[in-house]
Amino acid sequence: MSTQQTPGVDRPIGIYYEHPEWFKPLFAELDRRGISYDRIDAAHHQYDPSETSSPYSLVVNRMSSSAYLRGNGQGIFHTAGYLTHLERLGVRVINGTVATSIETNKARQLSLLAQLGLAFPKSRVVNHVSQIPLAAAQLRFPLVVKVNIGGAGAGIVRFDTPEGLQATVEAGQIDLGIDQTALVQEFVQPRGGHIVRVETLNGRFLYAMKVFTTGQSFNLCPAEICAIPEAPSAEFCLTDAPKKGIQVEVYMPPSAIIADVERIAKAAQIDVGGVEYLISDETGSVLFYDINALSNFVADAVNVVGFDPYARFVDYLETQRQTYRQAGSDQQADTIASFKHTYAP
C-alpha cells in the first residue's frame, strides 16, 4: 500500500521555523488573510517516521543555518530527516530536501556554482584545522576561513598574512563549526565597496539590493548583518544599518546576472531564497559566493524595495497549496529522486 496521501487544501499550512523574531511578518500576513497555519518549533520537535499521513497541506521550511548560535544546532540535522519524511508522504515542502542540502553546506554551494559554470572566489574545502595552512599555500592572501554551516555571517575569519594564520592555527583558535568542515577562500575586495544580494521567489527575480560593507562583515543575512570575528553573535536589522555605518539601497542587476541567479535557484530547487555576489575590484569579474534557501527579506521592505515581499510570498503559498492539491504527488516524487541521485551522501 502506498504511504502517500491525497493532497488537499483543507488542512493547515505548517510553518517550520526556529528563530523567535524573523517570521513575525509572515505570521502577520497569514493572520491578516485568515489562512489556517500551525507554528512548528524546529528547535524542539519530534515526528513518527512510520506515520502514513501528515496534518499539513504543505510545510514551509524556514529552518536557519545560524540556529547553533542560539543553542539550537540540533535542529539543523534533525530537519534533513524530517523533510525527507514529509516528502515521502507526498507533502509539498517549500524549500525541501534539495534546497536544504544546499543551504546547509557551503561546499555544496561551490560545487553547484561550478556545475553551472559560474565563477566564485578561489577556495579549498578542509575537514581538519591541520589542512588550513596547506590549503592557504595554494591561495593568495588575504583569505577567509568560513565554516561550512554558518548562517548570518557566523564563523568567518579573515587572515591577511600566512604568519597570522599559522599563529592562530598553532594557538588552537580556529573552530571549523558544527560539522568540522570549512572553506579556505581568497578574500575578494568588492568593487564599489558593496556586495549584491538578489532575492528570488518561485525561481524568479524578486528584488535586489546593494549592501555597502567595510570588508569586515560577511555573508549578509536577509534581515541582519553580523560582524566577524570581533562580535561573532552580534546581529542587527538592516534598518539599523545607518547607525552602524552600513548603507543599503535597492538595485537592479544586469539581465545576465539575473538569469544566472535564476539558474542557481532552479538548480538548487529553492522556492524562496537569496543569492549573493560581488564584482572583484581587481579583475572586474562577477563572483558568486553564497546561496541561501532561507530568506526573511530586508527589514522595512516597503520603504526599501517599494513593496511587501511577504504578501507576494503568501500569494505563492496559496497558489502552491491549490496547485499541489490538483497535481498530486508526482512533483514531490521527482524531488526525492533528484535528491537521492544528486545530493545524497
C-alpha positions in Angstrom: 0.0 0.0 0.0 1.3 3.4 -0.9 2.1 5.7 2.0 1.3 8.8 0.0 -1.8 10.8 0.9 -4.2 12.7 -1.3 -3.2 16.3 -1.0 -5.8 18.9 0.0 -6.3 22.5 0.9 -8.5 21.8 3.9 -5.5 21.1 6.2 -3.4 24.0 7.7 -0.1 25.1 6.4 2.8 24.1 8.6 5.4 26.8 9.3 8.5 25.0 10.4 10.8 27.7 11.9 13.4 28.3 14.6 14.2 32.0 15.0 11.9 33.7 17.5 11.6 37.0 15.7 12.3 36.7 12.0 9.0 35.2 11.0 6.6 37.6 12.7 5.8 39.4 9.4 4.9 36.1 7.7 2.7 35.1 10.6 1.0 38.6 10.4 0.3 38.3 6.7 -1.2 34.8 7.2 -3.3 36.1 10.1 -4.4 39.1 8.0 -5.8 36.7 5.3 -7.3 34.3 7.7 -5.2 31.4 6.4 -5.0 28.4 8.8 -1.5 27.5 9.8 0.4 25.8 12.6 3.7 27.1 14.0 6.2 24.2 14.2 9.1 24.7 16.5 12.1 23.3 14.6 14.3 23.5 17.7 12.1 21.3 19.9 10.5 18.8 17.6 9.6 15.1 17.1 7.8 13.1 14.5 6.8 9.5 13.9 8.7 8.1 10.9 6.1 5.3 10.5 3.1 7.6 10.1 1.3 7.5 6.7 -0.2 10.9 6.5 0.5 14.5 7.6 -1.8 17.0 9.2 -0.5 19.7 6.8 -1.5 20.7 3.3 2.1 21.9 2.8 5.0 22.7 5.0 7.1 25.9 4.8 10.7 25.1 5.8 12.3 28.1 7.5 15.0 26.4 9.5 18.0 28.6 9.9 21.7 27.6 9.5 22.6 30.0 12.2 20.4 28.2 14.7 23.5 26.9 16.6 24.3 30.5 17.6 21.1 30.3 19.6 21.7 26.9 21.1 19.5 25.1 18.5 22.1 23.5 16.3 20.4 20.1 16.7 17.5 21.4 14.6 19.8 21.7 11.6 20.5 18.0 11.4 17.0 17.0 12.5 15.5 19.0 9.7 17.1 16.8 6.9 15.3 13.7 8.2 12.0 15.4 8.8 11.8 16.9 5.4 12.6 13.6 3.7 9.9 12.1 5.8 7.4 14.7 4.7 8.3 14.3 1.1 7.9 10.6 1.3 4.3 11.2 2.5 3.7 13.4 -0.6 3.6 16.6 1.4 4.6 19.7 -0.6 7.6 21.3 1.2 8.6 24.8 0.4 12.4 24.7 0.3 12.6 21.0 0.6 15.4 18.5 1.0 17.4 19.6 -2.1 17.2 23.3 -1.1 18.2 22.4 2.5 21.1 20.3 1.4 22.5 23.4 -0.4 21.6 25.9 2.3 23.4 24.0 5.0 26.6 23.2 3.0 28.8 25.9 1.6 31.0 23.3 -0.1 27.9 22.0 -2.0 27.1 25.6 -3.0 30.5 25.9 -4.6 30.1 22.6 -6.4 26.7 23.7 -7.7 28.2 27.0 -9.0 31.0 25.1 -10.7 28.4 22.8 -12.3 26.6 25.8 -13.7 29.9 27.3 -15.0 29.7 30.3 -12.6 32.7 31.9 -11.0 33.3 32.1 -7.3 36.4 33.1 -5.2 39.2 30.5 -5.3 38.6 28.1 -2.5 39.6 24.8 -0.8 37.5 22.6 1.4 39.1 21.2 4.5 37.9 18.9 7.3 40.7 19.4 9.8 42.5 22.5 11.1 45.8 21.0 10.1 44.8 21.3 6.5 44.2 25.0 6.6 47.8 26.1 6.2 48.3 23.6 3.3 45.2 24.9 1.6 46.2 28.5 2.2 49.6 27.8 0.5 47.6 27.2 -2.7 45.8 30.5 -2.5 46.5 34.3 -2.3 46.3 36.3 0.9 44.2 37.9 2.3 41.9 35.0 2.7 39.0 33.9 4.9 38.2 30.7 6.7 34.4 30.0 6.5 32.6 27.3 8.5 30.6 25.0 6.2 27.4 25.5 8.2 27.4 29.2 9.0 24.4 31.4 8.6 24.2 35.1 9.4 27.9 35.5 8.7 28.9 33.3 11.6 32.3 31.6 11.8 34.1 33.6 9.2 37.6 34.9 10.0 39.9 37.0 7.7 43.7 36.5 7.7 46.0 38.9 6.0 49.3 37.0 6.2 50.5 33.4 6.4 52.2 34.2 9.7 49.0 35.4 11.3 47.1 32.3 10.0 49.8 29.9 11.2 49.9 31.6 14.7 46.2 31.2 15.0 46.2 27.6 14.0 49.0 26.8 16.4 47.1 28.5 19.2 44.1 26.3 18.6 41.9 29.3 17.9 40.1 28.2 14.8 36.8 26.3 15.1 35.6 24.6 12.0 32.0 24.6 13.2 29.4 22.0 13.9 30.2 19.7 11.1 34.0 20.3 11.3 34.3 21.3 7.7 35.3 24.7 6.3 36.2 26.7 3.3 39.6 28.4 2.9 38.8 31.1 0.4 40.6 34.0 -1.1 39.2 37.3 0.1 38.0 39.5 -2.8 37.6 43.2 -2.3 34.2 44.2 -3.8 34.2 46.9 -6.4 32.4 50.0 -5.1 32.6 48.7 -1.6 29.4 46.7 -1.8 28.0 43.2 -2.4 24.7 42.5 -4.0 22.0 40.2 -2.7 19.4 39.1 -5.1 16.1 37.6 -3.7 14.1 35.1 -5.7 10.6 33.7 -5.4 9.4 30.7 -7.3 12.8 30.7 -9.1 12.3 34.2 -10.4 13.9 37.5 -9.6 12.0 39.4 -6.8 14.3 42.3 -5.9 18.0 43.0 -5.3 19.9 45.4 -3.0 23.4 46.7 -2.7 24.9 46.4 0.7 27.9 48.6 1.3 30.4 46.9 3.7 33.7 47.7 5.3 35.1 44.3 4.4 34.8 43.1 8.0 31.3 41.8 7.6 30.5 38.7 5.6 27.5 36.8 4.2 24.6 39.1 4.5 21.7 37.6 6.4 18.4 38.7 4.9 17.4 40.9 7.8 20.6 41.2 9.7 24.4 41.6 9.2 27.0 40.1 11.6 30.5 41.4 12.2 33.0 38.6 12.4 35.2 37.9 14.4 35.0 40.9 16.7 31.4 40.1 17.7 30.5 36.6 16.5 26.9 36.8 17.7 26.3 40.5 17.0 23.2 40.9 14.9 21.2 43.9 13.8 18.5 44.7 11.4 19.3 46.4 8.1 17.1 49.3 9.3 19.8 49.9 11.8 22.5 50.0 9.1 22.9 53.8 9.1 23.7 53.7 12.8 26.3 51.0 12.0 27.8 52.9 9.1 26.4 50.4 6.5 24.3 51.7 3.6 21.7 49.6 1.8 20.0 50.5 -1.4 17.7 48.9 -3.9 19.4 47.9 -7.1 18.6 46.3 -10.5 21.3 43.9 -11.6 22.2 43.4 -15.3 19.8 40.9 -17.0 22.6 38.4 -17.5 23.3 38.2 -13.7 19.5 37.9 -13.0 19.4 35.0 -15.5 22.4 33.4 -13.7 20.7 33.8 -10.3 17.5 32.2 -11.6 19.6 29.3 -12.9 21.1 28.9 -9.4 17.6 29.0 -7.8 16.3 26.4 -10.2 19.2 24.0 -9.9 19.1 24.3 -6.1 15.3 23.8 -6.1 14.9 26.9 -3.9 11.3 28.2 -3.7 12.3 31.3 -1.9 15.8 32.5 -1.2 18.7 34.7 -2.0 22.0 34.6 -3.9 24.9 36.9 -3.1 27.6 38.1 -5.5 30.2 40.8 -5.8 32.3 42.3 -8.5 36.0 41.9 -8.0 37.7 45.3 -7.7 40.9 43.8 -9.1 39.6 42.0 -12.1 36.0 43.2 -12.7 34.8 39.6 -12.6 31.4 38.7 -11.2 31.9 36.2 -8.4 29.0 34.4 -6.6 29.8 33.4 -3.1 26.6 32.5 -1.1 23.3 30.7 -1.8 20.6 31.0 0.7 17.4 28.9 1.0 16.3 30.9 3.9 15.1 34.4 3.1 13.4 36.7 5.6 13.5 39.6 3.3 15.0 43.0 4.0 13.7 44.8 7.1 11.2 47.6 6.3 10.9 46.2 2.8 8.1 48.5 1.7 10.3 51.6 2.2 13.5 49.9 1.0 12.3 48.0 -2.2 8.8 49.5 -2.7 6.6 46.5 -1.9 5.8 43.9 0.7 7.6 40.7 -0.2 5.7 38.8 2.5 2.5 39.5 0.6 3.9 38.0 -2.5 5.3 35.1 -0.6 1.9 34.2 0.8 0.4 34.6 -2.6 2.8 31.9 -3.7 2.0 29.7 -0.8 -1.7 29.9 -1.6 -1.0 29.1 -5.3 1.2 26.1 -4.3 -1.4 24.7 -2.0 -4.0 24.8 -4.6 -1.8 23.6 -7.4 -0.5 20.7 -5.4 -4.0 19.6 -4.5 -4.7 19.3 -8.2 -1.4 17.9 -9.3 -0.9 15.2 -6.6 2.5 13.8 -5.6 4.4 13.5 -8.9 6.4 16.7 -8.4 7.5 15.7 -4.9 8.5 12.2 -6.0 10.7 13.8 -8.7 12.2 16.0 -6.0 13.1 13.0 -3.8 14.6 11.1 -6.8 16.7 14.1 -7.7 17.9 14.5 -4.1 18.9 10.8 -3.9 20.7 11.0 -7.2 22.5 14.3 -6.8 23.0 15.2 -3.2 22.6 12.1 -1.0 25.9 11.2 0.8 
